[in-house]
Structures are given as C-alpha cells and as structure tokens.
C-alpha cells in the first residue's frame, strides 16, 4: 500500500507539472454522475449516501479548480428528469443539495478563493426551503469576484432553450409569428439563457463512464471539448481531473471552422 501511495503521489505531481505548462480552460462544466452506483458498489443500504459522498467530493474539485485558476465552474446537481424519480429518493436528494448549498455559502474553500455562487435552472419548481437556501447563498457570496460557481439545479437543456425563445418573443414584441420567425437570432437566444453574460464552457467532464450530455448546456456546448471519465463521481480523483485538463490541452479547437 505504501508503494502504491508513493507511485500515485509521484504520478499526480508529474501530471500537475505537465498541466501547468499548457493552456488552461476558463470555464469547466461537470456532470456529476454515478452517485447511486457508488452507493451500491460500496454496499450502502441507503443510496442517499452516494449523494452525500458526492457532495463531499465537490470541495476537492473546487480546490483543484482554484489551484489551476479555472475561473468558472458549472456543476449539474439536479436535472428536471431527476425530479420525476421515486418521491422518497427525490426528497432525500433535495435535502442533500439543500444542506450542501447552505454549507457552501459558509465554506472556507469558497470564501478563501472568492467563489460567487449562482444557481441555474427552473428555480421556481424547487421546494421553498431550497429556494431560500439558494437565495441566501447567492447573497452571501455576491461580492466574491475571483471565481464563479454555477449550480445547475432543476435544470434541463431543452427547457432552457425553450424558455429563452419564449423570453425573446416577449421582449421583442413581434407583431406576428412570421415576423418572429424571420427576426429571432442566435444572439437573441444566447442573451436569454440562464448563463447570459457567462462565457461558454471550454471543457465538459462527465463522470461514471456514460458517454452523453443528457441535456447539459446544450446551446452553450456547441464548441466545447468533452471528456468522459470512468470514475464514479464520489470516487473522482485529482489525477482524473488532471487527465481531463491534459486531454483538453492536447486538442486543436476549431470553433466550427
């Protein structure tokens, strides 16, 4: 075990050295997948423990992002599809999210590194207690200006685009459907997304071995690079994070050209 730890530490330091020499992403998105499978693999009777362990892992990732000066981090903690799951499981998950966001608003890593918390999604569909916790976390961190932590909760990429188009139509006050169809632009939609004013993600990481976006930042990820990691979210290691950054650095980004 000692030899294994020494080898792991040495490899981690080599990766760090390599990554620090390259171009780092400004904005990293994370699809936090695999909590339930982790709970089953670890033999937990209650799969909620997978979400609890996943919530703890976030502290590590924020620390790593701060270390490498990744300015914007967007994490997907609850999709609109998740809300359709078994009621007991959803209530337990919402409680974990509520407690974690409340803790983040007073978290030393968040405070020390200047993370401003911003929630993305259909916040009005969430329970009152969670909405209040989100509002308080945003208010308590609103003056932090080193990093942004976007928390996608009650979020669905299709719903976001639909809502953006609806807002464009409301704001533009088109006379008829034809005028709207002929005049709505991509920039109009971008201006009404939940992420308005925030640069699109350079890199999106998904844990658990699943190779799909599942609706995460559909519009914003048009030119993003993707990295799919086999590790389940609670077991996501620093070397997994560093490998994702290294993979990003080795790619030639064309932005559609």
C-alpha positions as CSV (number, residue, x, y, z in Angstrom):
1,X,0.0,0.0,0.0
2,X,2.8,2.4,0.8
3,X,4.5,1.8,-2.5
4,X,1.1,2.3,-4.3
5,X,0.6,5.6,-2.5
6,X,4.1,6.8,-3.4
7,X,3.6,5.9,-7.0
8,X,0.2,7.6,-7.1
9,X,1.7,10.8,-5.5
10,X,4.6,10.8,-7.9
11,X,2.3,10.4,-10.9
12,X,0.0,13.1,-9.6
13,X,2.9,15.6,-9.3
14,X,4.1,14.7,-12.9
15,X,0.6,15.4,-14.2
16,X,0.4,18.7,-12.3
17,X,3.7,19.8,-13.7
18,X,2.7,18.9,-17.2
19,X,-0.7,20.6,-17.0
20,X,0.6,23.8,-15.5
21,X,2.7,24.3,-18.7
22,X,-0.3,24.3,-21.0
23,X,-3.3,26.5,-21.7
24,X,-5.9,26.1,-19.0
25,X,-9.7,26.3,-19.6
26,X,-11.5,29.3,-18.4
27,X,-14.8,27.5,-17.9
28,X,-15.2,23.8,-16.9
29,X,-18.6,22.1,-16.7
30,X,-19.1,19.0,-14.7
31,X,-21.9,16.4,-15.0
32,X,-21.8,14.7,-11.6
33,X,-22.9,11.2,-12.4
34,X,-22.6,7.9,-10.6
35,X,-23.7,8.6,-7.0
36,X,-26.3,5.9,-6.9
37,X,-24.0,3.3,-8.5
38,X,-21.3,4.3,-6.0
39,X,-23.6,3.7,-3.1
40,X,-24.4,0.2,-4.4
41,X,-20.8,-0.7,-5.0
42,X,-19.9,0.5,-1.5
43,X,-22.6,-1.6,0.0
44,X,-24.7,1.2,1.5
45,X,-28.2,0.3,2.3
46,X,-29.4,3.8,1.5
47,X,-28.4,5.1,-1.9
48,X,-28.7,8.6,-0.5
49,X,-25.3,8.0,1.0
50,X,-23.9,8.1,-2.6
51,X,-25.3,11.7,-2.9
52,X,-23.8,12.6,0.5
53,X,-20.4,11.3,-0.6
54,X,-20.8,13.1,-3.9
55,X,-21.5,16.4,-2.1
56,X,-18.3,16.0,-0.1
57,X,-16.3,15.5,-3.4
58,X,-17.3,18.9,-4.6
59,X,-14.9,20.5,-2.0
60,X,-12.0,18.8,-3.6
61,X,-12.9,19.8,-7.1
62,X,-13.4,23.4,-6.2
63,X,-10.0,23.4,-4.5
64,X,-8.4,21.9,-7.7
65,X,-10.1,24.5,-9.9
66,X,-8.9,27.3,-7.7
67,X,-5.4,25.8,-7.7
68,X,-5.3,25.9,-11.5
69,X,-7.1,29.2,-11.7
70,X,-10.1,27.9,-13.6
71,X,-12.4,30.9,-13.3
72,X,-15.8,29.4,-13.9
73,X,-17.1,26.0,-12.7
74,X,-20.6,24.8,-13.6
75,X,-21.9,21.7,-11.8
76,X,-25.1,19.8,-12.7
77,X,-26.6,18.5,-9.4
78,X,-30.3,18.0,-10.4
79,X,-32.0,17.7,-13.7
80,X,-35.7,18.2,-14.5
81,X,-35.7,14.5,-15.3
82,X,-34.3,13.6,-11.8
83,X,-37.3,15.2,-10.2
84,X,-39.5,12.6,-11.8
85,X,-37.8,9.8,-9.9
86,X,-39.2,8.0,-6.8
87,X,-40.6,10.6,-4.5
88,X,-38.7,9.4,-1.4
89,X,-35.4,9.4,-3.4
90,X,-36.0,12.9,-4.7
91,X,-36.8,14.3,-1.3
92,X,-33.6,12.8,0.1
93,X,-31.6,14.2,-2.8
94,X,-33.1,17.6,-2.4
95,X,-32.2,17.6,1.3
96,X,-28.6,16.7,0.4
97,X,-28.5,19.5,-2.1
98,X,-30.1,22.0,0.3
99,X,-27.5,21.1,3.0
100,X,-24.6,21.3,0.6
101,X,-25.5,24.7,-0.9
102,X,-26.1,26.1,2.7
103,X,-22.7,24.7,3.7
104,X,-21.0,26.2,0.5
105,X,-22.2,29.7,1.4
106,X,-20.0,29.5,4.5
107,X,-17.4,27.1,3.1
108,X,-13.7,28.1,3.7
109,X,-12.7,27.0,0.2
110,X,-15.5,29.1,-1.3
111,X,-14.6,32.1,0.9
112,X,-10.8,31.9,0.6
113,X,-10.8,31.5,-3.2
114,X,-13.6,34.0,-3.8
115,X,-16.2,31.8,-5.5
116,X,-19.5,33.5,-6.3
117,X,-22.5,31.1,-6.2
118,X,-25.1,31.4,-9.0
119,X,-28.0,29.0,-9.5
120,X,-29.1,27.9,-13.0
121,X,-32.4,26.2,-13.8
122,X,-36.1,26.4,-13.1
123,X,-35.7,27.5,-9.5
124,X,-39.4,28.2,-9.1
125,X,-40.1,24.5,-9.3
126,X,-37.9,23.7,-6.3
127,X,-39.2,23.5,-2.7
128,X,-39.4,26.8,-0.7
129,X,-36.6,25.8,1.7
130,X,-34.2,25.0,-1.1
131,X,-35.1,28.2,-3.0
132,X,-34.4,30.2,0.2
133,X,-31.1,28.5,0.8
134,X,-30.1,29.2,-2.8
135,X,-31.1,32.9,-2.5
136,X,-29.1,33.2,0.7
137,X,-26.0,31.5,-0.8
138,X,-26.1,33.9,-3.8
139,X,-26.5,36.9,-1.5
140,X,-23.7,35.8,0.9
141,X,-21.2,35.3,-2.0
142,X,-22.3,38.1,-4.3
143,X,-19.2,40.2,-3.6
144,X,-16.8,37.3,-4.3
145,X,-15.1,38.0,-7.7
146,X,-12.3,35.5,-8.3
147,X,-14.4,32.6,-9.5
148,X,-17.9,31.7,-10.4
149,X,-19.6,28.5,-9.2
150,X,-22.8,27.9,-11.3
151,X,-25.0,25.3,-9.7
152,X,-27.4,23.8,-12.2
153,X,-30.4,22.6,-10.1
154,X,-33.8,21.8,-11.6
155,X,-32.0,22.2,-14.9
156,X,-32.8,20.9,-18.4
157,X,-31.0,22.0,-21.5
158,X,-34.1,21.7,-23.7
159,X,-36.2,23.6,-21.2
160,X,-33.6,26.3,-21.1
161,X,-33.7,26.9,-24.8
162,X,-37.5,26.8,-24.9
163,X,-37.6,29.4,-22.1
164,X,-35.0,31.6,-23.9
165,X,-37.0,31.6,-27.1
166,X,-40.2,32.5,-25.2
167,X,-38.4,35.4,-23.5
168,X,-37.1,36.7,-26.8
169,X,-40.7,36.7,-28.2
170,X,-42.0,38.5,-25.1
171,X,-39.2,41.1,-25.1
172,X,-39.2,41.8,-28.8
173,X,-43.0,42.3,-29.0
174,X,-43.2,40.9,-32.5
175,X,-46.4,41.7,-34.5
176,X,-47.0,38.2,-35.7
177,X,-45.5,34.7,-35.9
178,X,-43.8,35.4,-39.3
179,X,-42.0,38.4,-38.0
180,X,-40.8,36.5,-35.1
181,X,-39.6,33.6,-37.3
182,X,-37.7,35.9,-39.6
183,X,-36.0,38.0,-36.9
184,X,-35.0,35.8,-33.9
185,X,-31.3,35.3,-34.0
186,X,-28.8,33.1,-32.2
187,X,-27.6,36.1,-30.2
188,X,-31.1,36.8,-29.1
189,X,-31.4,33.3,-27.7
190,X,-28.0,33.5,-26.1
191,X,-29.0,36.7,-24.3
192,X,-31.9,34.9,-22.6
193,X,-30.2,31.7,-21.4
194,X,-29.6,31.0,-17.7
195,X,-25.9,31.6,-18.4
196,X,-26.3,35.0,-20.0
197,X,-23.1,37.0,-19.6
198,X,-21.0,33.9,-18.8
199,X,-18.5,32.5,-21.3
200,X,-19.4,29.1,-22.8
201,X,-17.7,26.1,-21.3
202,X,-14.3,25.2,-22.8
203,X,-14.4,21.7,-21.3
204,X,-17.2,19.5,-20.1
205,X,-16.3,16.5,-17.9
206,X,-18.8,13.7,-17.2
207,X,-18.0,11.0,-14.7
208,X,-19.3,7.4,-14.4
209,X,-18.4,6.2,-17.9
210,X,-21.6,7.4,-19.6
211,X,-20.8,9.0,-23.0
212,X,-23.6,11.5,-23.5
213,X,-24.6,15.1,-22.4
214,X,-28.1,14.2,-21.3
215,X,-29.2,17.8,-22.0
216,X,-26.4,19.6,-20.1
217,X,-25.7,23.1,-21.5
218,X,-26.9,22.1,-25.0
219,X,-26.7,25.5,-26.5
220,X,-23.5,26.6,-24.8
221,X,-21.5,23.4,-25.5
222,X,-21.5,23.8,-29.3
223,X,-17.8,24.3,-29.4
224,X,-16.8,22.7,-26.0
225,X,-14.4,19.9,-25.7
226,X,-15.7,16.8,-23.9
227,X,-14.0,14.3,-21.5
228,X,-15.8,11.2,-20.3
229,X,-14.3,9.6,-17.2
230,X,-14.9,6.1,-15.9
231,X,-14.7,7.1,-12.3
232,X,-18.0,7.4,-10.4
233,X,-18.4,11.0,-9.1
234,X,-17.7,10.3,-5.4
235,X,-14.5,8.4,-6.4
236,X,-13.3,11.2,-8.8
237,X,-9.6,11.8,-8.1
238,X,-7.2,14.6,-8.7
239,X,-5.5,12.5,-11.4
240,X,-8.8,12.1,-13.2
241,X,-9.2,15.9,-13.1
242,X,-5.7,16.4,-14.3
243,X,-6.1,13.9,-17.1
244,X,-9.2,15.7,-18.3
245,X,-7.3,19.0,-18.4
246,X,-4.4,17.4,-20.2
247,X,-6.7,15.9,-22.8
248,X,-8.2,19.3,-23.3
249,X,-4.8,20.8,-23.8
250,X,-3.9,18.3,-26.5
251,X,-6.8,19.1,-28.7
252,X,-7.0,21.6,-31.6
253,X,-10.1,23.7,-31.0
254,X,-11.6,24.9,-34.3
255,X,-14.8,26.6,-33.1
256,X,-16.7,25.3,-36.1
257,X,-14.1,26.5,-38.7
